[in-house]
Amino acid sequence: MKRLRVLVVAGVLVLGPAGAGTAQASPAPSAAAAAACPDGEVFATDNTAVITDPADPRLKTRLTRFDREVRGIVHANGALTARSTLLDGVFWSEEQKQTTYERSREFDVDRVDREGLHHIAGVIAKQYHQESVLTFRCLSRTSPQTDAVEVRASGVSPTRLREALAADPEARERLGGGSVTLGGRLILIAPVADLPLAQRFAAGLGVDWNKAEVHYGDEEFVS
């Protein structure tokens, strides 16, 4: 996965000490929201090409073999993964001054600590020749290790995300882009400090704040 800042879609969040909630946040997350957050998440791909055409056939791959192989890496390192999610990524390349695209997968990883997650991501980065692999761990909002926010929200297509980035120079340069599941659900991560800009950009995407899942935690780009 390219070392680009992943877009966060989040409003003005007032969360309690828990690491998950909704945009209409309560002092503590619901049981469903807490259960939805695994010990760790890994965002990765086996692609090394720069794809600039949204119609490129390589973006149709389901990364089936990659899915199986990464599960093997996770299990070989003493952790578990119950599922992975196929993602369509839309990113802004500052170097090329154009939008780039990428198919990737997000892997839920359990029975893993910070060091174990870092090691797994490093193995994936090396094996698939990636500049970096993104990881995210859900933590409490007040944890000293918390430096990022992950938001999951329905109702945005890759096309809509692409159009929004093209129309907003500040957002594409600072936020970089984002990813969308095949079902139109955003899975987005960014530093907590980038929330004001992300809030403005998200409003244009039409995200339903009342249904968004919000998690605080620790992000790391592992090379």
Summary of the structure (lengths in Angstrom):
residues: 223
radius of gyration: 16.3
end to end distance: 9.8
largest distance: 45.6
contacts: 761
relative contact order: 0.26
helix: 31%
strand: 30%
